[in-house]
């Protein structure tokens, strides 16, 4: 009878440990999937907010490149005075 109780307790303890191990791994995997889904949702929300805030240029004039190619060596010196209040 004592042998039977020891075996039952041992098997119960072993099953408890196995169930605990599998639950931890499954819960960890589930938590990782939830976190990944949250990251993906955050990425899409950020991408949508960026799209609405960006400036889209549909037309660039042909003379735009010529204006940008001007080399400005030094510019014009402007003298200024500091104003104290």
TAFENLIN-V239409 format. One record per helix or strand of 3 or more residues. SS is the DSSP state (H for helix, E for strand). FROM is the first residue (numbers start at 1). LEN is the number of residues. If there is no record, write none. Layout:
ss=[SS SS]
from=[FROM FROM]
len=[LEN LEN]
//
This chain:
ss=[H H]
from=[2 64]
len=[52 5]
//
